[in-house]
């Protein structure tokens, strides 16, 4: 029986959209393509999410791979990338539905240290029974260990949890840890139907 709903953050609750950031700070397609590749798709992004580096470190680590003429835009993208991180339409109401129907509600997200700055745009942290951010624990989804550590930290049974994420590899990791899963594709009503099955 499902007693707890465990939610990913990016593209489940908040809109992680690098293209919005690039459109905002870059003035050419070449500039966008280079910064996309080196910043958002470069190794430093995962390093930040795993807690190996801080958000403030990214510019210095990435700038050597970006032409100097694009450093101003790169700096803006590094320092202000969270301008895209606003709640998806219906996310707040979905969280309130989960809580009002008596489920425990948790967040389990790959995210860097800036998480604590932008996440409260959705709801206060204390709205949730627990918030587990990968960079605090030096591990990443979909490694099965992050799910096991999460369950242990909050004293939860995997078979009583429904993990909701927009990435199949992350739901697969949760399955390996014994959790029920649902791959979210933008439809909160379908997520509610999945919750209601139990």
PEFENDA-V692519 format. One record per residue. N is the residue number from 1. RES is the residue in one small letter. D_CENTER is the distance of its C-alpha to the mean C-alpha in Angstrom with 2 decimals. Layout:
N:RES:D_CENTER + N:RES:D_CENTER
This chain:
1:x:25.99 + 2:x:22.46 + 3:x:22.16 + 4:x:18.48 + 5:x:15.42 + 6:x:12.17 + 7:x:9.07 + 8:x:5.61 + 9:x:3.83 + 10:x:3.49 + 11:x:7.16 + 12:x:7.90 + 13:x:8.26 + 14:x:7.75 + 15:x:9.12 + 16:x:7.70 + 17:x:11.30 + 18:x:12.96 + 19:x:16.23 + 20:x:16.48 + 21:x:16.33 + 22:x:18.84 + 23:x:21.07 + 24:x:21.20 + 25:x:22.22 + 26:x:23.94 + 27:x:27.46 + 28:x:27.99 + 29:x:26.51 + 30:x:27.38 + 31:x:25.51 + 32:x:22.35 + 33:x:22.75 + 34:x:23.30 + 35:x:20.46 + 36:x:17.99 + 37:x:19.36 + 38:x:19.66 + 39:x:16.66 + 40:x:13.70 + 41:x:15.15 + 42:x:16.95 + 43:x:16.67 + 44:x:15.69 + 45:x:12.10 + 46:x:11.63 + 47:x:14.05 + 48:x:12.05 + 49:x:8.96 + 50:x:11.84 + 51:x:13.58 + 52:x:16.59 + 53:x:16.66 + 54:x:15.80 + 55:x:14.62 + 56:x:18.32 + 57:x:19.45 + 58:x:17.94 + 59:x:20.78 + 60:x:23.51 + 61:x:22.03 + 62:x:21.50 + 63:x:24.54 + 64:x:27.05 + 65:x:25.79 + 66:x:25.93 + 67:x:29.34 + 68:x:30.37 + 69:x:30.98 + 70:x:27.25 + 71:x:26.34 + 72:x:26.34 + 73:x:23.73 + 74:x:21.69 + 75:x:21.96 + 76:x:20.81 + 77:x:17.74 + 78:x:16.95 + 79:x:17.74 + 80:x:16.49 + 81:x:13.61 + 82:x:11.72 + 83:x:14.51 + 84:x:12.47 + 85:x:9.81 + 86:x:11.90 + 87:x:11.82 + 88:x:12.54 + 89:x:16.14 + 90:x:16.78 + 91:x:13.50 + 92:x:15.45 + 93:x:18.38 + 94:x:16.60 + 95:x:15.40 + 96:x:18.98 + 97:x:20.45 + 98:x:18.80 + 99:x:20.10 + 100:x:23.44 + 101:x:24.09 + 102:x:24.04 + 103:x:20.95 + 104:x:19.01 + 105:x:15.47 + 106:x:12.67 + 107:x:8.94 + 108:x:7.81 + 109:x:4.47 + 110:x:4.91 + 111:x:5.39 + 112:x:8.94 + 113:x:11.56 + 114:x:11.19 + 115:x:8.46 + 116:x:11.69 + 117:x:13.25 + 118:x:11.25 + 119:x:9.63 + 120:x:13.28 + 121:x:13.86 + 122:x:12.82 + 123:x:14.71 + 124:x:16.05 + 125:x:14.42 + 126:x:17.68 + 127:x:17.29 + 128:x:15.31 + 129:x:17.21 + 130:x:14.68 + 131:x:11.36 + 132:x:10.46 + 133:x:8.45 + 134:x:9.12 + 135:x:10.99 + 136:x:13.29 + 137:x:14.48 + 138:x:14.83 + 139:x:13.35 + 140:x:10.69 + 141:x:10.00 + 142:x:12.23 + 143:x:14.87 + 144:x:16.59 + 145:x:17.17 + 146:x:13.74 + 147:x:14.31 + 148:x:17.88 + 149:x:17.17 + 150:x:14.94 + 151:x:17.83 + 152:x:20.39 + 153:x:19.00 + 154:x:19.15 + 155:x:22.17 + 156:x:20.87 + 157:x:22.42 + 158:x:20.24 + 159:x:22.60 + 160:x:22.07 + 161:x:18.30 + 162:x:16.59 + 163:x:13.09 + 164:x:11.37 + 165:x:8.92 + 166:x:9.60 + 167:x:10.54 + 168:x:13.92 + 169:x:13.76 + 170:x:11.06 + 171:x:13.26 + 172:x:16.19 + 173:x:15.15 + 174:x:14.90 + 175:x:18.27 + 176:x:19.78 + 177:x:19.02 + 178:x:20.90 + 179:x:18.35 + 180:x:18.84 + 181:x:16.22 + 182:x:15.55 + 183:x:13.94 + 184:x:12.85 + 185:x:14.45 + 186:x:14.42 + 187:x:17.16 + 188:x:16.79 + 189:x:20.45 + 190:x:20.02 + 191:x:17.38 + 192:x:20.01 + 193:x:22.65 + 194:x:20.89 + 195:x:20.64 + 196:x:24.27 + 197:x:25.55 + 198:x:25.65
